[in-house]
Amino acid sequence: MIFPGYPLLFYCNGSTSRTLDGNELIKIGDLHEVQNHLQEALPYYQRALTAFRGKKDRHGEATALVRIATVLERQGKNEEALKALETAIPLMAGGGQESSQARALLQVGRVSETLGRVAQAQSAYLRAGALFQRAHDRQGYTEYLIRLGTLLITQDRVSEGLVMLQSARVDAEGRQDRGQQVVILTVLGDALLRQEDAQGARVKFEEGLRFAEAQRDLRAEATVRIRLARLLAAADQHAEGVAMAQRALALYQTLRDRSREADTLSLLGSFHQAQGDTVRAAELYERALALYRALRDQPREAASLVNLATVYEAQGSPQEARETQHKAIFLLQQAIR
């Protein structure tokens, strides 16, 4: 039996025992990661990396490094994730690994975007696109178009970005790839929101939601529902917005994604606060706060405290509001040290 979090180093079968090899360690790490047990997954990936390096297995080493980078990225440790990816990519050169190398470059681009390094992100995406073309990987190339198109839109190069996204949509439709169609429709909706076309964005999100439900893609469905919830709330359709966000919350709970669950609780709190229900808002903010503390996410924990402070102020408790604000400031100071 494998106990979660227990550092399994060997396998026993009767009177025999042996050290787990890199591939077996990767599989154990994957089991933890799919359950969002990131702190348990990482040590297995690190042991796999050591095992592959000991055998001078470049492919295995690259695989372990990418897995490590994925966990680090999900933990918000983007600088460390970027270093792991930059170490992995040269190990994939040659040997028919163009698609794997390209996907690692897409991840470099995504992490670089998070770090605000736009030029580095764009360079990584362009390199990925060339590799996908070389490998005749249509799905990968469409993913490249989506990522670069999205980046261009966020840089206010909307017309260029939309051209790439429309091209991506044509290819995804041709391959009947509903998963990519959901992503494209979501990004197109975001682009329309940047152009202050809320109705057009809503049409795209609703179309994306239908695809996500048909695909039974719980994560994509939750992502689109959150966007629709915000639009509904902005249109003063609060009851519909709350119902949409509640469904997203249930999906994230099913996925055991505690970070997104906490974000959705915060969103629901803001909806109830806007409606004047400060008691319900406080309850939701406190639930989000507990999750952020468990995740050791100090910036978001501080944000939850600020939300609670505004509720206490609205409830006529200025002293409690000030004390809560001071706690938030202290946490933020710790986070930036």
C-alpha positions in Angstrom: 0.0 0.0 0.0 1.2 3.5 -0.8 0.5 6.0 1.9 0.0 9.6 0.8 3.0 11.7 1.6 5.1 8.7 2.7 8.5 8.6 1.0 8.4 5.2 -0.6 11.9 4.2 -1.6 11.6 0.5 -2.4 9.1 -2.1 -3.5 8.8 -5.4 -1.5 7.4 -8.6 -2.9 7.8 -11.6 -0.6 11.5 -12.0 0.2 12.7 -9.6 -2.6 13.1 -5.8 -2.5 14.3 -3.3 -5.0 14.7 0.4 -5.5 12.0 2.0 -7.6 13.2 3.1 -11.0 12.6 6.6 -12.4 9.5 5.6 -14.4 7.8 4.0 -11.4 8.6 7.1 -9.3 7.1 9.3 -12.0 3.9 7.2 -11.9 3.6 7.6 -8.1 4.2 11.3 -8.5 1.5 11.5 -11.1 -1.0 9.8 -8.8 -0.4 12.4 -6.2 -0.5 15.3 -8.7 -3.8 14.3 -10.2 -5.3 14.5 -6.7 -3.7 17.9 -6.2 -1.4 16.5 -3.6 1.4 18.7 -4.9 3.7 18.6 -1.8 3.6 14.8 -2.0 4.1 14.6 -5.7 7.2 16.8 -5.8 9.6 14.5 -3.9 8.8 11.6 -6.1 9.6 13.6 -9.2 12.8 14.8 -7.6 13.8 11.2 -6.8 12.9 10.2 -10.4 15.2 13.0 -11.6 18.1 11.6 -9.5 17.4 8.0 -10.8 17.4 9.1 -14.5 20.5 11.2 -14.0 22.2 8.2 -12.5 21.5 6.1 -15.6 22.3 9.1 -17.9 18.8 8.8 -19.3 18.3 12.2 -21.0 14.7 11.6 -22.0 13.8 10.5 -18.5 15.6 13.4 -17.0 13.7 15.9 -19.2 10.4 14.2 -18.3 11.1 14.5 -14.6 12.2 18.2 -14.9 9.0 19.1 -16.8 6.9 17.3 -14.1 8.8 19.2 -11.4 8.3 22.5 -13.3 4.5 21.8 -13.5 4.2 21.3 -9.8 6.4 24.4 -9.0 4.3 26.5 -11.4 1.1 25.3 -9.7 2.6 26.3 -6.3 3.4 29.8 -7.6 7.2 29.2 -7.6 7.5 30.5 -11.2 11.3 31.3 -11.1 12.1 27.8 -10.0 9.7 26.4 -12.6 11.4 28.4 -15.3 14.8 27.1 -14.3 13.7 23.5 -14.4 12.1 24.0 -17.9 15.2 25.7 -19.2 17.3 22.7 -18.0 14.9 20.2 -19.6 14.5 21.7 -23.1 18.1 21.1 -24.3 17.8 17.5 -23.2 14.9 17.0 -25.6 16.9 18.1 -28.7 16.8 15.4 -31.4 15.5 12.0 -31.2 12.1 12.9 -32.6 11.1 14.8 -29.5 10.0 18.0 -31.3 6.5 17.9 -29.9 7.6 17.4 -26.3 10.2 20.1 -26.7 7.5 22.4 -28.1 5.1 21.8 -25.3 7.9 22.5 -22.8 8.4 25.8 -24.6 4.7 26.6 -24.4 5.1 26.1 -20.6 8.1 28.4 -20.6 5.9 31.0 -22.4 3.1 30.7 -19.9 5.4 31.0 -16.9 7.2 33.9 -18.5 3.9 35.7 -19.0 3.1 35.2 -15.3 6.5 36.8 -14.4 5.8 39.7 -16.7 8.5 38.8 -19.2 6.5 39.3 -22.4 9.4 39.2 -24.9 10.6 36.0 -23.4 7.1 34.5 -23.6 6.7 35.5 -27.2 10.1 34.1 -28.2 9.2 30.8 -26.5 5.8 30.6 -28.3 7.4 31.3 -31.7 10.0 28.5 -31.1 7.3 26.2 -30.1 5.2 26.9 -33.2 8.2 26.1 -35.5 8.8 22.8 -33.7 5.1 21.8 -33.9 5.2 22.5 -37.7 8.3 20.4 -38.1 6.6 17.6 -36.2 3.4 17.9 -38.2 1.6 18.2 -34.9 -1.7 20.0 -35.8 -3.1 20.0 -32.3 0.1 21.4 -30.9 0.4 24.0 -33.5 -3.2 25.1 -32.8 -2.3 25.4 -29.1 0.7 27.6 -30.1 -1.7 29.9 -32.1 -4.0 30.1 -29.0 -1.2 31.0 -26.6 0.5 33.6 -28.9 -2.9 35.0 -30.0 -3.9 35.4 -26.3 -0.6 37.1 -25.5 -1.0 39.6 -28.4 -4.5 40.5 -27.2 -3.3 41.2 -23.7 -0.6 43.5 -25.2 -3.4 45.4 -27.0 -2.5 43.9 -30.4 -6.0 42.8 -30.6 -6.4 42.5 -34.4 -3.2 40.4 -34.7 -4.3 38.2 -31.9 -7.8 37.7 -33.3 -6.4 36.6 -36.7 -4.4 33.8 -34.9 -7.3 32.8 -32.8 -9.7 32.6 -35.8 -7.1 30.4 -37.6 -6.9 28.2 -34.5 -10.6 27.9 -34.4 -10.9 26.8 -38.0 -8.3 24.1 -37.4 -9.9 22.9 -34.1 -13.3 22.7 -35.7 -11.9 20.8 -38.6 -10.5 18.2 -36.2 -13.6 18.4 -34.0 -11.4 19.2 -31.0 -14.0 20.4 -28.6 -11.4 20.9 -25.8 -9.5 23.4 -27.9 -12.7 25.0 -29.1 -13.7 25.8 -25.5 -10.3 27.4 -24.9 -10.6 29.5 -28.1 -14.1 30.6 -27.4 -13.1 31.6 -23.8 -10.2 33.7 -25.1 -12.4 35.3 -27.8 -14.9 36.2 -25.1 -12.1 37.8 -23.1 -11.0 39.7 -26.1 -14.5 41.1 -26.6 -14.6 42.1 -23.0 -11.5 44.1 -23.5 -13.4 45.9 -26.3 -16.3 46.5 -23.9 -18.6 44.2 -25.8 -20.2 42.4 -22.9 -23.0 40.9 -24.9 -20.7 39.5 -27.6 -18.5 38.0 -24.8 -21.5 36.4 -23.2 -22.4 34.7 -26.5 -18.9 33.3 -26.8 -18.8 32.1 -23.2 -22.2 30.4 -23.5 -21.1 28.6 -26.6 -17.9 27.6 -24.9 -20.0 26.3 -21.9 -22.0 24.1 -24.2 -18.9 22.5 -25.6 -17.4 22.0 -22.2 -20.5 20.3 -20.9 -20.7 18.1 -24.0 -17.0 17.2 -23.5 -17.6 16.6 -19.8 -14.6 18.8 -19.2 -15.2 19.8 -15.6 -12.3 22.3 -15.3 -13.2 24.0 -18.6 -16.8 24.2 -17.6 -15.9 25.8 -14.2 -13.6 28.3 -15.9 -16.3 29.5 -18.3 -19.0 29.5 -15.6 -16.8 31.9 -13.5 -16.7 34.3 -16.4 -20.4 34.1 -17.0 -21.0 34.6 -13.3 -19.1 37.9 -13.4 -21.0 39.1 -16.5 -24.3 38.2 -14.9 -23.4 40.1 -11.7 -22.3 43.1 -13.7 -25.7 43.1 -15.5 -27.4 43.1 -12.1 -28.6 39.5 -12.6 -27.3 38.6 -9.2 -29.3 35.5 -8.6 -28.2 34.0 -11.9 -24.6 35.0 -11.2 -24.6 33.3 -7.8 -26.1 30.1 -9.2 -23.5 30.1 -12.0 -20.7 30.6 -9.5 -22.1 28.0 -7.1 -22.0 25.4 -9.9 -18.3 26.4 -10.6 -17.6 26.0 -6.8 -19.1 22.4 -6.9 -16.9 21.6 -9.9 -13.7 22.8 -8.2 -14.6 20.8 -5.1 -15.1 17.7 -7.3 -11.7 18.4 -8.9 -10.2 18.9 -5.4 -8.7 22.2 -6.7 -8.6 24.0 -3.4 -7.0 27.1 -4.8 -9.8 27.7 -7.4 -12.3 26.7 -4.7 -11.1 29.5 -2.5 -11.1 32.0 -5.4 -14.7 31.0 -6.1 -15.7 31.4 -2.5 -14.2 34.9 -2.5 -16.1 35.7 -5.7 -19.4 34.5 -4.1 -18.6 36.6 -1.0 -18.3 39.7 -3.2 -21.6 38.9 -4.9 -23.4 38.7 -1.5 -21.6 41.7 -0.2 -22.8 43.7 -3.2 -26.3 42.6 -2.4 -25.9 43.8 1.2 -25.9 40.3 2.7 -22.8 40.9 4.9 -23.4 37.9 7.1 -23.3 35.5 4.2 -20.4 37.4 2.6 -18.3 37.1 5.8 -19.0 33.4 6.0 -17.8 32.9 2.4 -14.7 35.1 3.0 -13.8 33.1 6.1 -14.1 29.8 4.2 -11.8 31.2 1.5 -9.4 32.4 4.2 -9.2 29.0 5.8 -8.3 27.4 2.4 -5.7 30.0 1.6 -4.1 29.4 5.0 -4.0 25.7 4.4 -2.4 26.3 1.0 0.1 28.8 2.6 -0.9 31.4 0.0 -0.1 34.5 1.9 -1.0 37.1 -0.7 -4.5 35.6 -1.2 -4.8 35.1 2.6 -4.1 38.8 3.0 -6.7 39.6 0.3 -9.3 37.6 2.2 -8.5 39.5 5.4 -9.0 42.8 3.5 -12.4 41.5 2.2 -13.4 40.6 5.8 -12.3 44.0 7.0 -14.7 45.7 4.5 -17.5 43.5 5.8 -16.7 44.4 9.4 -16.7 48.1 8.5 -20.1 47.7 6.8 -21.4 45.9 9.9 -20.4 48.8 12.1 -17.4 47.1 13.7 -14.5 49.6 13.0 -12.2 48.2 15.6 -12.5 44.7 14.3 -12.0 46.0 10.7 -8.8 47.8 11.7 -7.4 44.8 13.5 -8.1 42.6 10.4 -6.5 45.2 8.1 -3.3 45.1 10.3 -3.2 41.3 10.0 -3.4 41.7 6.2 -0.6 44.2 6.1 1.6 42.0 8.3 1.0 39.0 6.0 1.9 41.1 2.9 5.1 42.2 4.6 6.0 38.6 5.3 5.2 37.6 1.7 7.6 40.1 0.1 10.5 39.4 2.4 
